[in-house]
Amino acid sequence: MRSYSTTPAVGPILRGVIVSRAVTDNLARASWIRRMFEEGARLKQERGAEKVFDFTLGNPEIEPPPAVLAAARRVLDSPEPHRHAYMPNAGHVAVRAAVAKRLRAATGLPYTAGHVLMTVGAGAALNTVLKALLDPGDEVLTVAPFFAEYVFYAENHGGRLVVVPPKADLTPDVGKLEAAITPRTRAILVNSPNNPSGVIYPASAFVEIEAMLARAARPIVLVSDEPYRALVFDDVVVPEVPPLVTRSIVATSWSKSLAIPGERIGYLALSPRMPEAAELFEACTFTSRVLGFVNAPALWQWVVAEVGDQVIDVAPYREKRDLMYEGLTRIGYQCVKPQGAFYVFPRTPIDDDVAFVRLLAEEGVLTVPGSGFGMPGHIRISLTVERETVVRGLPGFERAFRKARGGG
Ligand SMILES: Cc1ncc(COP(=O)(O)O)c(C=O)c1O
């Protein structure tokens, strides 16, 4: 089964009895995810799963490349001792050196194993670096729309996520970012190619961010969350951030590029240009350990050292992007054309995105409200579905659009 449940196995939910107030509050704030899941389950039961088109999950529906699975088998069959033992908390030095070599080739910067820290996916990479950067009350700026977990990742470490609206093309409005900087700002967290919009931030945005950070009264780091870097269409080049921004940290994973999100393997790369790189590396090695990650999975470290530059075939995602984008715009939806990742993020024909998600659900189409990504008035459509689901789901998008416009 591809989906995962947020519902408990048994029993009613007794809010606030044993669970902390903070997590109880977070659960209430994130309850729309749960409501959507329950709504989807109800619809599938009522109408039959084949009549419900579920575009909610960003979980690759494809299998990893055969070379990746073959490499995993080789690691398991290896007679070499201690392949599955503890290691330095930052990861195997040989693996980090292999990643550093790729980073040197991509950026021209002198990365070494001492700049790379293997992590339990991009989520762990972000938590590891935020714990190293934040004191209670510190602020992390991000650009809407953003990956919804950022709110909780910042709060995990006593921080606060401050959301800055984007330009009309959903790229960063650096003037607005600068206006949001306070003495508590420690980091700027951006994600390109973007979940949920599929937009790729241009090099010029990072040039502006570099100039802005140079004007800041104290060091602020740019954390570039890039798990979709390899999933791009139309020959667009995703700019390398570290050559453009001095104090930059890349957080990424192979979850999407190799379709192995369940295996939990990624890394943090601290720019060799950052004056504090050595100090921050030591801090991140410690925070990764004490957050309980200890180290990234050994098996998958060896695999990505060998085949981590492979990428899934992006052609089917491009085809589904084209089908969905062209289908939606033909109906009348307004939408920035996604150039990467596997999402489409159109505007809703009415301002209330949650109400529109309900209208779509009545037509058998499940999507996620933009409010969850800091951008009301939009919906996120995930393309991690069969091509057939896109084709058969589009009439539901059309009926809901007409109803919302009062066309019945
Ligand atoms: C923008 C973004 N960042 C981070 C993550 C977390 O990725 P991982 O599965 O590697 O932890 C995701 C997962 O969907 C994501 O979309």
The ligand as an ORCA input file, in Angstrom:
! r2SCAN-3c Opt
* xyz 0 1
  C      10.902     20.604      0.060
  C      11.167     19.368      0.836
  N      12.150     19.375      1.737
  C      12.436     18.284      2.469
  C      11.712     17.122      2.311
  C      12.070     15.947      3.147
  O      12.737     15.015      2.337
  P      13.318     13.657      2.912
  O      12.325     12.581      2.594
  O      14.596     13.446      2.183
  O      13.506     13.840      4.371
  C      10.662     17.068      1.393
  C       9.852     15.863      1.246
  O       8.832     15.816      0.604
  C      10.387     18.229      0.629
  O       9.391     18.241     -0.264
*
